[in-house]
């Protein structure tokens, strides 16, 4: 029963935060921000709220389950899974709104079907992410673990720590602030935090299990189920790919600055 209550609460919470922020921007900043700006800022703010909540939940779980990382249980693990599940459906709707108003000139003359196809093509990675987590990881967290490994679930919740920096970078870019120190600082922090929580987490997971089990680190892959190794590998490859895109973009950005300064001389 508690799970259904949290599920309902999550389904109400995220749209409510979105509505409040949207109304606030409409009232206070409509003279300074166009509709696309306001939709994007609202969407990214709610994404950051969810990320902060998930990171905090993950921190509490890891602290509670740090003695026996396989058997210790935290009630927050399943509670946050239920609360956070509706976020993914909400976020698809919110991102679609943002996508429409950013591309309004192109999309307003198109049919609804064409708009949806345009949205899917431009946001395929996000859609895959938002489908995989609810339909694969949610059942694993809730039903397929035999209540083992809450510590590791908590660590995966903390992967969301990179989202506020990603969101802020999107907002600054939308507001044409790419030339500012705030944009540069946010971009650097995004890469650093993403590397720590989305890439370094995997060697840490294996080291933690090695330390807990008293076996060499090199032996861990042979002592855990194949599905765990395969899942970690797939997830790691995806994160490395996104990290490559971020670093490549940063290199291009700083190279342009270097070229412009050189020409200015």
SULWO-V863019 format. One record per backbone hydrogen bond with DSSP energy under -0.5 kcal/mol. CO is the residue of the C=O (numbers start at 1). NH is the residue of the N-H. Records with the same first field share a line. If there is no record, write none. Layout:
CO=NH ; NH
This chain:
1=5
2=6
3=7
4=8
5=9
6=10
7=11
8=12
9=13
10=14
12=16
13=17
14=18
15=19
16=20
17=21
18=22
19=23
20=24
21=25
22=26
23=27
24=28
25=29
26=30
29=32 ; 33
34=38
35=39
36=40
37=41
38=42
39=43
40=44
41=45
42=46
43=47
44=48
45=49
46=50
47=51
48=52
49=53
50=54
51=55
52=56
53=57
54=58
55=59
56=60
57=61
58=62
59=63
60=64
61=65
63=66
67=69
68=72
69=151
70=149
72=150
74=77 ; 78
75=79
76=80
77=81
78=82
79=83
80=84
81=85
82=86
84=87 ; 88
85=88 ; 89
86=90
87=91
88=92
89=93
90=94
91=95
92=96
93=97
94=98
95=99
96=100
97=101
98=102
99=103
101=104
103=106 ; 107
104=108
107=110
111=115
112=116
113=117
114=118
115=119
116=120
117=121
118=122
119=123
121=124
123=127
124=128
125=129
126=130
127=131
128=131 ; 132
129=133
131=135
132=136 ; 137
133=138
136=140
137=141
138=142
139=143 ; 144
140=144
145=148
149=153
150=154
151=155
152=156
153=157
154=158
156=159
157=160
158=161
159=162
160=163
162=165 ; 166
163=167
164=168
165=169
166=170
167=171
168=172
169=173
170=174
171=175
172=177
173=176
177=180
180=184
181=185
182=186
183=187
184=188
185=189
186=190
187=191
188=192
189=193
190=194
191=195
192=196
193=197
194=198 ; 199
195=199 ; 200
199=202 ; 203
200=204
201=205
202=206
203=207
204=208
205=209
206=210
207=211
208=212
209=213
210=214 ; 215
216=219 ; 220
217=220
219=222
220=223 ; 224
225=228 ; 229
226=230
227=231
228=232
229=233
230=234
231=235
232=236
233=237
234=238
235=239
236=240
237=241
238=242
239=243
240=244
241=245
242=246
243=247
244=248
245=249
246=250
247=251
248=252
249=253
250=254
251=255
252=256
253=257
254=258
255=259
256=260
257=261
258=262
259=263
260=264
261=265
